[in-house]
Amino acid sequence: MRGANAPFPFSQSKITTMKLTKQNLPAIAAAFATCGKVDRIFFDDDLPGFGIRFRQGAKRQAFVVQYERQGVQRRLTLGTTAVLSVDEARAAARKELAKVTLGHDPGGDRAAARAKAKITLASVAQQFLDVKQKKLRDSSFREIQRHLLKDWKHLHSFPIHKIERRNIAAVLGDLAKRGPVAAARARSTLISLFAWAVREGYLDSNPAAGTNNPDTGVSRDRILTDMELAKIWNACQDDDHGRIVKLLMLTGQRMREVGAMSWSELQPPKWKLPAARTKNKRDHELTLPPAAWEIIEQVKPRPGYLFGRKAGFTNWDHAKKVLDQRSGVIGWTIHDLRRTCATGMAELGVQPHIIEAVLNHISGHKAGVAGIYNRSSYEREVRNALALWADHINSITQQTERKIIPISRVSGNGEPAA
């Protein structure tokens, strides 16, 4: 370390030496007042590198430590005379200078800490969203965007490395009160964000991974019975959510595909879903049964979407709670309607590859090599399957006889089986 009188790269006019004691502070202040300078540091004779800085117009003076690190001069502010006495400042200076002797860089460490503190959840979340926007379909991106910008807003100002499990758990508790399933999805999004942040070097571990899942543990294998379907159907009101649920029940499509249905996609009798709106990024076309069109025709025409406004229907959680109360059917999810539709079609005799075509799945008959050569959309078979399923829904909700004979009850010659 250089001596107190050794040259520094800072302006020499700002540096001098004098014994720093409580008794000497008035004399040092007087020396500054008559030196004609606006900024001057007086260094201690006994502890090289320890000094006090005077600035013209400043109400308080600042104690500083100046040292050399890898050939570079650094200066560290310890505090002002408002909070430190000379003896306290000297003790603090000894600690910082001891760190330098041991090979540390106190000033650099503080600068790094300040830079790290600027890396907040909000800034990292925006980087994460910028990456995901290029990879996700619009509806999926809007969902994680809503989670990160709205659900986790309370933690936005936190430096990301300072966020602890208890901070996350507290927010999750509030989210779970509004809806455990939605809270579980918000948690899943945050886990994904932190996992990405770990890979980017912002974190060493994922603080959200060990939090409790607020989901109530509803089975993801749930198949609704005919009685439950009837109760849900008849509990649906003539509003956006009620119509959406009925369309989901009739078509087996994904909730956001129906929730964000637009008028431009409807070309009676077909509904043409563009690739940008499907999970597998493939166009999907369905000939909807008359029952579905009757529901659609009840919707008052308005620009853009049938349901909701800017991004289609969004009030899923609250509307689902109200529907559960009216129907008396609990412990099910909107996605269960899709699984129930597929299972119900199979029980009516619809072949697996036709069900896959209805659901727009790329698996089974349309996966791998088979999918490369088999380009059939099975349009006629899909239309018949949806009509058969719609007839089944009508029979259980209106307690009427089926008009269409299930395929499983048709014999090989095309006549009803005995």
C-alpha positions as CSV (number, residue, x, y, z in Angstrom):
1,M,0.0,0.0,0.0
2,R,1.2,3.5,-0.7
3,G,2.0,5.8,2.2
4,A,-0.2,8.7,3.0
5,N,2.2,11.1,1.3
6,A,2.8,8.9,-1.7
7,P,1.4,10.2,-5.1
8,F,-2.1,9.1,-6.1
9,P,-3.7,9.3,-9.5
10,F,-6.3,11.7,-8.0
11,S,-5.7,15.4,-8.2
12,Q,-2.9,16.4,-5.8
13,S,-4.7,19.6,-5.0
14,K,-7.3,17.5,-3.2
15,I,-5.0,15.5,-1.0
16,T,-3.1,16.4,2.2
17,T,-2.2,14.8,5.5
18,M,-2.9,15.6,9.1
19,K,-3.5,13.7,12.3
20,L,-7.3,12.8,12.3
21,T,-8.7,13.2,15.8
22,K,-11.8,14.6,17.3
23,Q,-9.8,17.5,18.7
24,N,-8.2,18.2,15.3
25,L,-11.4,18.3,13.2
26,P,-12.0,22.1,13.8
27,A,-8.4,22.8,12.7
28,I,-8.9,20.6,9.6
29,A,-12.1,22.4,8.8
30,A,-10.4,25.7,9.1
31,A,-7.6,24.6,6.8
32,F,-10.2,23.6,4.2
33,A,-12.0,26.9,4.5
34,T,-8.8,28.8,3.7
35,C,-7.4,26.5,1.0
36,G,-9.5,27.9,-1.8
37,K,-10.6,24.5,-3.0
38,V,-14.1,23.1,-3.4
39,D,-13.2,19.5,-2.7
40,R,-10.3,18.3,-0.5
41,I,-9.3,15.1,1.3
42,F,-7.2,15.2,4.5
43,F,-5.4,11.9,5.1
44,D,-4.4,10.5,8.5
45,D,-0.7,10.4,9.4
46,D,-1.1,7.2,11.5
47,L,-3.3,5.0,9.3
48,P,-2.3,5.3,5.6
49,G,-5.3,5.4,3.3
50,F,-7.7,6.7,6.0
51,G,-9.0,10.2,5.4
52,I,-11.8,12.7,5.7
53,R,-13.3,14.5,2.7
54,F,-14.5,18.1,2.7
55,R,-16.8,19.5,0.0
56,Q,-17.8,23.1,-0.3
57,G,-21.5,23.5,0.7
58,A,-21.8,20.0,2.2
59,K,-23.3,19.9,5.7
60,R,-21.4,16.8,6.7
61,Q,-17.9,15.5,5.9
62,A,-17.3,11.9,4.7
63,F,-14.7,9.5,6.0
64,V,-13.0,7.6,3.2
65,V,-10.5,4.8,2.6
66,Q,-8.2,4.9,-0.4
67,Y,-6.2,1.9,-1.5
68,E,-4.6,0.2,-4.5
69,R,-5.9,-3.0,-6.0
70,Q,-4.2,-4.6,-8.9
71,G,-2.6,-1.4,-9.9
72,V,-5.8,0.6,-9.7
73,Q,-6.5,3.2,-7.1
74,R,-9.9,2.8,-5.4
75,R,-11.7,5.0,-2.9
76,L,-14.4,3.8,-0.5
77,T,-16.7,6.0,1.5
78,L,-17.3,4.7,5.1
79,G,-19.9,7.2,6.2
80,T,-20.3,10.8,7.3
81,T,-19.6,12.6,10.5
82,A,-23.3,12.5,11.2
83,V,-23.2,8.8,11.9
84,L,-19.5,8.0,12.6
85,S,-17.1,9.4,15.1
86,V,-13.4,9.7,14.2
87,D,-12.6,6.6,16.3
88,E,-15.5,4.6,14.8
89,A,-14.4,5.6,11.3
90,R,-10.8,4.7,12.0
91,A,-11.9,1.2,13.3
92,A,-14.0,0.7,10.1
93,A,-11.1,1.8,8.0
94,R,-8.8,-0.7,9.6
95,K,-11.3,-3.5,8.8
96,E,-11.6,-2.5,5.1
97,L,-7.8,-2.1,4.8
98,A,-7.3,-5.5,6.4
99,K,-9.5,-6.9,3.7
100,V,-7.3,-5.4,1.1
101,T,-4.3,-7.0,2.7
102,L,-6.0,-10.3,2.5
103,G,-6.6,-9.8,-1.3
104,H,-10.1,-8.5,-1.3
105,D,-11.5,-5.4,-3.0
106,P,-14.0,-3.7,-0.7
107,G,-14.9,-1.0,-3.1
108,G,-15.3,-3.4,-6.0
109,D,-17.4,-5.7,-3.8
110,R,-19.7,-2.8,-3.0
111,A,-20.0,-1.8,-6.6
112,A,-20.8,-5.4,-7.5
113,A,-23.4,-5.6,-4.8
114,R,-25.0,-2.4,-6.0
115,A,-25.1,-3.7,-9.6
116,K,-26.5,-7.0,-8.3
117,A,-29.2,-5.2,-6.4
118,K,-30.4,-3.6,-9.7
119,I,-31.1,-7.1,-11.1
120,T,-34.7,-7.2,-9.8
121,L,-37.4,-9.7,-10.4
122,A,-39.1,-7.2,-12.7
123,S,-36.0,-6.8,-14.9
124,V,-35.3,-10.6,-15.1
125,A,-39.0,-11.3,-15.8
126,Q,-38.9,-8.9,-18.8
127,Q,-35.9,-10.7,-20.2
128,F,-37.6,-14.1,-19.7
129,L,-40.7,-12.8,-21.4
130,D,-38.7,-11.5,-24.4
131,V,-37.2,-15.0,-24.8
132,K,-40.6,-16.8,-24.4
133,Q,-42.5,-14.5,-26.8
134,K,-40.6,-15.9,-29.7
135,K,-41.3,-19.5,-28.7
136,L,-44.8,-19.6,-27.4
137,R,-48.2,-19.2,-29.1
138,D,-50.0,-16.0,-28.2
139,S,-52.4,-17.4,-25.7
140,S,-49.7,-19.3,-23.7
141,F,-47.5,-16.2,-23.7
142,R,-50.3,-13.9,-22.5
143,E,-50.9,-16.4,-19.6
144,I,-47.3,-16.4,-18.3
145,Q,-47.1,-12.6,-18.9
146,R,-50.2,-12.2,-16.7
147,H,-48.6,-14.4,-14.0
148,L,-45.3,-12.6,-13.9
149,L,-46.5,-9.0,-14.4
150,K,-49.6,-9.2,-12.3
151,D,-49.6,-12.1,-9.9
152,W,-46.0,-11.6,-8.8
153,K,-46.0,-7.8,-9.0
154,H,-45.5,-7.6,-5.2
155,L,-42.0,-9.0,-5.6
156,H,-41.0,-6.9,-8.6
157,S,-38.7,-4.5,-6.7
158,F,-36.8,-7.3,-4.9
159,P,-33.3,-8.0,-6.2
160,I,-33.8,-11.5,-7.6
161,H,-31.0,-13.0,-5.5
162,K,-32.7,-11.7,-2.3
163,I,-36.1,-13.4,-2.9
164,E,-36.6,-16.1,-0.4
165,R,-39.0,-19.0,-0.2
166,R,-41.0,-17.3,2.5
167,N,-41.5,-14.2,0.3
168,I,-42.9,-16.5,-2.5
169,A,-45.1,-18.5,0.0
170,A,-46.6,-15.3,1.3
171,V,-47.8,-14.2,-2.2
172,L,-48.9,-17.7,-3.0
173,G,-51.1,-17.7,0.1
174,D,-52.9,-14.6,-1.1
175,L,-53.2,-16.0,-4.7
176,A,-54.6,-19.3,-3.4
177,K,-57.4,-17.5,-1.6
178,R,-58.7,-16.3,-5.0
179,G,-58.2,-19.7,-6.6
180,P,-55.8,-22.6,-5.9
181,V,-55.6,-23.8,-9.5
182,A,-54.7,-20.3,-10.8
183,A,-52.2,-19.9,-7.9
184,A,-50.6,-23.3,-8.9
185,R,-50.2,-22.0,-12.4
186,A,-48.7,-18.8,-11.2
187,R,-46.3,-20.8,-9.1
188,S,-45.4,-23.0,-12.1
189,T,-44.6,-19.9,-14.2
190,L,-42.4,-18.5,-11.4
191,I,-40.5,-21.8,-11.1
192,S,-39.8,-21.8,-14.8
193,L,-38.6,-18.2,-14.6
194,F,-36.2,-19.0,-11.7
195,A,-35.0,-22.1,-13.5
196,W,-34.1,-19.9,-16.5
197,A,-32.4,-17.4,-14.2
198,V,-30.3,-20.1,-12.7
199,R,-29.1,-21.2,-16.2
200,E,-28.4,-17.5,-17.0
201,G,-26.2,-17.1,-13.9
202,Y,-28.5,-14.8,-12.0
203,L,-29.1,-17.4,-9.2
204,D,-27.4,-20.4,-7.8
205,S,-30.7,-22.2,-6.8
206,N,-34.4,-22.0,-7.5
207,P,-36.2,-20.5,-4.4
208,A,-39.7,-21.3,-5.8
209,A,-39.1,-25.0,-6.3
210,G,-39.5,-25.9,-2.7
211,T,-42.8,-24.0,-2.1
212,N,-46.0,-25.8,-1.5
213,N,-48.3,-26.3,-4.5
214,P,-51.6,-24.5,-3.7
215,D,-53.5,-26.7,-6.0
216,T,-56.1,-28.8,-4.2
217,G,-54.9,-32.0,-5.7
218,V,-57.8,-32.5,-8.2
219,S,-57.0,-35.5,-10.3
220,R,-55.9,-34.9,-13.8
221,D,-57.5,-38.2,-14.9
222,R,-61.0,-37.1,-14.1
223,I,-63.8,-38.3,-16.4
224,L,-67.1,-36.7,-15.8
225,T,-70.2,-38.9,-15.7
226,D,-73.2,-38.3,-17.9
227,M,-75.1,-37.1,-14.8
228,E,-72.3,-34.6,-14.0
229,L,-72.2,-33.4,-17.6
230,A,-76.0,-32.8,-17.5
231,K,-75.8,-30.9,-14.2
232,I,-73.0,-28.7,-15.5
233,W,-74.7,-28.1,-18.9
234,N,-78.0,-27.2,-17.2
235,A,-76.3,-24.9,-14.7
236,C,-74.7,-22.8,-17.5
237,Q,-76.3,-19.5,-18.0
238,D,-76.7,-17.5,-21.2
239,D,-73.5,-15.6,-20.7
240,D,-70.0,-15.9,-22.1
241,H,-68.7,-18.5,-19.7
242,G,-71.9,-20.6,-20.0
243,R,-71.7,-20.7,-23.8
244,I,-67.9,-21.4,-23.7
245,V,-68.4,-24.4,-21.4
246,K,-71.1,-25.8,-23.6
247,L,-68.9,-25.4,-26.7
248,L,-66.0,-27.1,-24.8
249,M,-68.3,-29.9,-23.9
250,L,-69.5,-30.3,-27.5
251,T,-66.2,-30.0,-29.3
252,G,-63.5,-31.3,-26.9
253,Q,-61.2,-28.4,-27.8
254,R,-58.9,-26.5,-25.5
255,M,-60.3,-23.9,-23.2
256,R,-58.3,-21.0,-24.7
257,E,-59.1,-22.1,-28.2
258,V,-62.8,-21.6,-27.5
259,G,-62.3,-18.7,-25.1
260,A,-60.5,-16.7,-27.7
261,M,-62.6,-17.8,-30.7
262,S,-62.9,-14.9,-33.2
263,W,-65.6,-14.2,-35.8
264,S,-63.0,-14.4,-38.6
265,E,-62.4,-18.1,-37.8
266,L,-66.1,-19.0,-38.3
267,Q,-67.1,-20.0,-41.8
268,P,-70.3,-22.0,-41.3
269,P,-70.5,-24.8,-41.0
270,K,-66.8,-24.8,-40.2
271,W,-64.6,-23.4,-37.5
272,K,-61.1,-22.9,-38.9
273,L,-58.4,-22.5,-36.2
274,P,-55.2,-21.0,-37.5
275,A,-51.9,-22.6,-36.6
276,A,-50.9,-19.6,-34.4
277,R,-53.8,-20.5,-32.0
278,T,-53.2,-24.3,-31.7
279,K,-50.8,-26.0,-29.4
280,N,-49.1,-28.1,-32.1
281,K,-48.9,-25.1,-34.4
282,R,-51.0,-26.7,-37.1
283,D,-54.2,-25.5,-38.7
284,H,-57.3,-27.2,-37.3
285,E,-60.6,-27.3,-39.1
286,L,-63.9,-28.7,-37.6
287,T,-67.4,-29.0,-39.0
288,L,-69.4,-28.0,-36.0
289,P,-72.7,-29.7,-35.2
290,P,-75.9,-27.7,-35.3
291,A,-76.0,-27.6,-31.5
292,A,-72.7,-25.7,-31.4
293,W,-74.0,-23.2,-34.1
294,E,-77.1,-22.6,-32.1
295,I,-74.9,-21.5,-29.1
296,I,-72.7,-19.3,-31.4
297,E,-75.7,-17.6,-32.9
298,Q,-76.8,-16.5,-29.4
299,V,-73.7,-14.4,-29.1
300,K,-74.2,-10.7,-29.9
301,P,-71.9,-9.8,-32.8
302,R,-69.1,-7.5,-31.9
303,P,-65.6,-6.8,-33.4
304,G,-62.9,-9.3,-32.8
305,Y,-63.7,-12.0,-30.3
306,L,-67.0,-13.8,-29.5
307,F,-66.2,-13.8,-25.8
308,G,-64.4,-11.2,-23.8
309,R,-62.6,-8.2,-25.3
310,K,-59.0,-7.6,-26.0
311,A,-57.8,-11.2,-25.6
312,G,-61.0,-13.2,-25.5
313,F,-62.4,-14.6,-22.3
314,T,-60.2,-14.2,-19.2
315,N,-62.5,-14.5,-16.1
316,W,-62.0,-18.3,-15.8
317,D,-61.5,-18.8,-12.1
318,H,-64.3,-16.7,-10.7
319,A,-66.8,-18.0,-13.4
320,K,-65.8,-21.6,-12.6
321,K,-66.4,-21.1,-8.9
322,V,-69.9,-19.7,-9.6
323,L,-70.7,-22.6,-12.0
324,D,-69.6,-25.2,-9.4
325,Q,-71.9,-23.6,-6.9
326,R,-74.9,-23.7,-9.3
327,S,-74.2,-27.2,-10.6
328,G,-73.2,-28.9,-7.4
329,V,-70.4,-30.6,-9.3
330,I,-67.0,-30.0,-7.7
331,G,-63.5,-31.4,-8.0
332,W,-63.3,-31.0,-11.8
333,T,-61.4,-28.8,-14.2
334,I,-62.3,-27.2,-17.5
335,H,-59.7,-29.5,-19.1
336,D,-61.6,-32.5,-17.9
337,L,-64.3,-31.7,-20.5
338,R,-61.8,-32.4,-23.2
339,R,-60.8,-35.7,-21.7
340,T,-64.4,-36.6,-21.1
341,C,-65.3,-35.8,-24.7
342,A,-62.5,-38.1,-26.0
343,T,-63.5,-40.9,-23.6
344,G,-67.2,-40.5,-24.4
345,M,-66.6,-40.7,-28.2
346,A,-64.6,-43.9,-27.7
347,E,-67.4,-45.4,-25.7
348,L,-69.7,-44.5,-28.6
349,G,-67.5,-46.4,-31.0
350,V,-65.4,-43.6,-32.6
351,Q,-62.0,-44.9,-33.6
352,P,-58.9,-43.6,-31.8
353,H,-57.4,-42.0,-34.9
354,I,-60.7,-40.1,-35.5
355,I,-60.7,-38.9,-31.9
356,E,-57.1,-37.7,-32.3
357,A,-58.2,-35.8,-35.4
358,V,-61.0,-34.2,-33.4
359,L,-58.6,-33.1,-30.6
360,N,-55.9,-32.1,-33.1
361,H,-53.4,-34.4,-31.5
362,I,-50.2,-35.5,-33.2
363,S,-49.7,-38.9,-31.8
364,G,-50.7,-42.5,-32.4
365,H,-51.8,-42.7,-36.1
366,K,-50.4,-39.3,-37.0
367,A,-47.1,-39.5,-35.2
368,G,-43.7,-40.3,-36.7
369,V,-43.5,-41.9,-40.1
370,A,-47.2,-42.6,-40.2
371,G,-47.9,-38.8,-39.9
372,I,-45.5,-38.0,-42.7
373,Y,-47.4,-40.2,-45.2
374,N,-50.9,-40.0,-43.8
375,R,-52.1,-36.5,-44.5
376,S,-55.8,-37.2,-44.3
377,S,-57.8,-34.8,-42.1
378,Y,-60.7,-37.4,-41.8
379,E,-63.1,-34.5,-42.4
380,R,-66.2,-36.6,-42.9
381,E,-65.4,-38.9,-40.0
382,V,-64.6,-36.0,-37.7
383,R,-67.9,-34.3,-38.6
384,N,-69.8,-37.5,-37.9
385,A,-68.0,-38.0,-34.6
386,L,-68.9,-34.5,-33.4
387,A,-72.5,-35.0,-34.5
388,L,-72.6,-38.3,-32.6
389,W,-71.2,-36.7,-29.5
390,A,-73.5,-33.7,-29.7
391,D,-76.5,-36.1,-30.0
392,H,-75.3,-37.9,-26.9
393,I,-74.9,-34.6,-25.0
394,N,-78.5,-33.6,-26.1
395,S,-79.9,-36.9,-24.9
396,I,-78.4,-36.6,-21.4
397,T,-79.1,-32.9,-20.9
398,Q,-82.6,-32.9,-22.3
399,Q,-83.4,-36.5,-21.2
400,T,-84.4,-37.5,-24.8
401,E,-83.8,-40.5,-27.0
402,R,-80.7,-40.5,-29.2
403,K,-81.3,-39.6,-32.8
404,I,-78.0,-41.0,-34.0
405,I,-77.2,-44.6,-33.3
406,P,-73.8,-45.1,-31.6
407,I,-71.2,-46.7,-33.9
408,S,-70.6,-49.4,-31.3
409,R,-74.2,-50.6,-31.9
410,V,-74.0,-50.8,-35.6
411,S,-73.3,-54.2,-37.1
412,G,-70.8,-54.9,-39.9
413,N,-73.5,-54.6,-42.6
414,G,-74.4,-51.1,-41.5
415,E,-77.6,-52.1,-39.8
416,P,-78.4,-51.7,-36.1
417,A,-77.1,-54.6,-34.1
418,A,-79.6,-56.9,-32.5
